[in-house]
Amino acid sequence: MKKILIIFIILFSKTVFAEGYDVFGLGIYDIKFDGTDTQEALDYRYERRFDKSLLQIGPESYDFFNIKPFAGFEATTDSATYFLLGIYLNDNLGTIFTGEPSNLLLTPSFGFGAYDDGDGKKLGNTIEFRTTLEISYQFKNKNRIGLSFGHISNANLGGKNPGAEILNFSYQIPY
């Protein structure tokens, strides 16, 4: 427990990572669009996205190819909890499509962590992976609102792998 506490103190220390975003989200856990059975619940999410590049791929002037870390926590109204660490990319959609920056941003991410299903959907393993695609709008004060769609799965590490989809609305504050 001491080691976990030390890791989180380091990750959340402003002296280590001086910029980034705190992401607060609310969404629907285990949402289905195809009519299959679901165990929907409210999903609460917090992430700290660090603006420290772990790996740069491509030209230095182009920020999209900077792989950056995040740490997060999710919980549902069914008492499921998920602690995760991962990486993300961030790019301006205007730059992608027109060459001119806009207020719309694209943020794909990948993470892994420890999942406890509580009274919620049984995902088949303690180790779970999450992939997410987010589109957000950045205000003049640098705060953002975002809409994301994600998938949690154990990548067939467990006896079963039903997975869960999450639709999430977020408010993001720079620190």
N, C-alpha and C positions, 0 to 999 in steps of 0.2 A: 504494500500500500504506500509505503514511503517513496518508493521509486516512481510510482504513478504520480504522486503529488509533486515530486520534483520535476518530472517531465512537463506536467501542466503548468507549473510556475514558469519554467523556461519558455514554453510555447506562448504563454500569455504575457510575457514580460515586454514592456515597451522598449527596454534597453536592447533587447535582442532583435526585435522586429518593430521598426519605428513607424510604419505605415501599413494601411490595409483597410479592411471593412469588417465590421461586426454585422452579421446577417441574422435577422429575427424573422422567422417564418411561421405561417399557419396554413394548414392544408388538409387534404383528404388522403388518408392512408388506405391502401388496398382498393383504389378506385379502378373500376372496370368499365370499358366502353363497349364490350362485346356481349353483355348480358349474362356472363358466367357468374357463378356464386362468388360472393365477396364477404369480407368481414370488415366493412368500412369503419373507420374511426377518425377522430380529429388527430392531426399530426402537428406537433409543436417542434420547431427546429431552431437551433442556434449554431452558427458557424463563426469562426474567426478566420478570415482570409488574410493571409500574410502577403505583403507586397515585396517579398524577398525571392528573387529568382533562384531556383535550385539548378536549373539547366536551361541554357539558351540555345535554341536551334534557329538558325537563320540570321539575318542581318540585325545588328544591335539597335537600329532605328525602328524596328518593327516589333512592337510589344507582344504580339500574339504568340510568338514562339518562345515565350518565357514561361516555363513550367514552374508554378508557385505552389506552396503548401497551404493546407487548411486543416483545422481541427474542429470537430463538431459533436453535437449531442442532439438526438431526437427522442421524443417521447410521444406516446399516443394516449388517448382516453381509455384504451384497453390495458393500460399499464405496461405496454411494451417499451423498452428502452434500447438505444443504440448509440454507443460511443464510437467515433470513427476519426481516422486520419486519412488525408488524401492529397491529391494534386488537382490543380485547375489551370485553365488557360482563360485569358480575357481578351476580347477583341471588339473593336468598334464596328458595328454593322455598316455604317456609312462608308467607312474606309474600305471595307470588303467589296461593297457593291458599286460605289460611285467614285471612290478615291478621296472623298471629302468626309471628314469626321462628322458624326451626328451624335445625338443623345442616346441612341440605342446601342446596347452592348450585348454580345453573345458570350456566355460563360459555360463551356462544357467542363465537367469534373468527374473524377474517379476516386473512390475511397474504399477503405476496408476497415472493419472493426468488430467489436463485441456486441452481440445482439441478445437480448433477453425478451422472450415473447410475452411475458406477463400473462394476462388473460386474453391476449390477442391472437392473431394468426400465427400458427406454428410454421416457421420457415425452415426447420429441419437441421439447423446447426447454430452453434454459438458464433462462428466466424461467418460474416456476411460481407458482401461487396455491394457498393452503390454506384451507379452511373447516373448522371444528371445532366440535362440540357436546360439552360436558363436564358431568357431574354429579359433585359432590364432597361429601365429608362433612368438616365442620370439628370438630376436637377442642377441648377446653377450653383447651389451650395454644396454640390458633390454627393448629397444623399441620393439614394436610388430606390426605386420600387421594381420588383421583378416577379416574373411568373416562370416556374420551373416544372419540369416533368422528370421524374426519376424512377429507377427500378432497383430494388434490393433483391439480391439472390445469393445463394451460397455456392454457386458455380459447380454444383453437383458434388460438393465435399461431404454432404450429409446423406442420410438414407432417403430423404425426399427433398425436392427443390421446387416448391410452389411459387416462390417469388412474390413480390408485392410492388405495385405501382403507386407513386405518390405525386399528386398535383398540389403545388405549394405556391402561395403568394408571400412575398418577402418585402421587408423594409430594411435597407442597408445604410449603415452610418459609418462614415470614415473615421478612423482614429489616428 
